[in-house]
Amino acid sequence: MSRPLIKRWTLPTVLIGGVWLGGCGDDAKGKGPPPATIANPTTEAALTTITLSAEAAQRLGIRTTVVESLAVRATRSVGGEVMSPPGRAVTVSAPVAGTVVPPEGRGIVGTGQSVALGAELFRLVPLPSDRDLLRSPGNLTIAEARFAQMSAEAQRVAKLYADRLVSARDNERAQADLTTARAELDAARAQVAMTQGGGAGDSRSLTALRISAPMAGVVQLVHVAPGQPVAAGAPMVDIAQLDRVWIRVPLYAGDARGIVRGEATVTTLGENGVRTWRGIPVVSPRVGDPGSASVDLYYEVASNGALRSGERVTVALPSSTAGAARRALAVPMSAIVYDIYGGTWTYVVKDSLHVARTRVELGDIVDGYAVIRRGLTRGMRVVIAGAAELFGTEFGPGK
């Protein structure tokens, strides 16, 4: 006997059917009101559009250029460190043991101060020998007694000379002995002051060596202070010439063979006031650090004192593995402005009276040009002079 055919409905089938039926009902009833409405919708492009008058454009000094496709070198950006080239930095040391005193009429040099060749940096009062140091208190007592004796003798001779009882020669000899005794007393007092840590006292009574700058440069570090005793050979001040500096670039050894030994582009860090220089490759010892698996490359930059020893910079190295030279959209760096969050923008000219601040994504910076990855198209006209003034007009005091 055959069983009657029974159609079994599974739970997913029932749910799907319910949803389909419900949807049909909604279509039949029509769509309801939207959950929210926006009055006067505004896009980001409309918010960043500036309307200028012809007079304002002339006062701001607006100049523009057309975005073009330029030939861009293949580069690899890495970090570098500014350093003084060998032979252009020196440490001035004390020639003998002595006490440091400032030059007459002014203080000692300070860190960051520029000095000329032969400029006086310090004065160094030589310390006496060990035997003389031990005798300093006794020498002071002898000098005081001798000065008291010569002073009394000079007074007696002066009275006798006034009464015409002694000759002028005797009076002159007494005054000379008094002057000699006074000089010996001043030297003994200054010597005792040095041995007791009281500085060099009156340095004019002692013979002081003049410590001069062996070359023109910038003082990097001062190791001594006025009144400080130093040993022979102790470092006193570091001087470096920073008109031309070296950039040390530690590079992973696996990437070193892909770097072309050509000119590099050195860029300072930061968002505002970024500067770039040409880096000339330097023939230097091929050294590396086995701990970090890196090798060092060196480039020379004519910075004219704008870079400091130890400063970090970004170096764009010409690369043979980052892709062949290509054409890419690029604009001068003067067209780029940065907001407080580090975002990069440029002002695109809409017509003679309207410019729009447009967000852009930058690639490499090569020869003063910023490669544009996103945000601009070829043929657009951007502001290259007056962009900072336009930014100030939007967010701060403007002209």
PyMOL commands that set and color helices and strands:
alter all, ss='L'
color gray80, all
select helices_A, chain A and resi 11-29+44-47+54-60+130-162+168-195+203-205+253-256+333-335+387-395
alter helices_A, ss='H'
color red, helices_A
select strands_A, chain A and resi 49-51+63-66+68-72+75-83+89-93+98-101+114-115+120-126+209-212+217-222+229-230+235-240+245-252+264-268+276-281+288-289+294-301+312-318+326-332+337-338+344-351+354-359+361-366+369-374+381-385
alter strands_A, ss='S'
color yellow, strands_A
deselect
rebuild
show_as cartoon
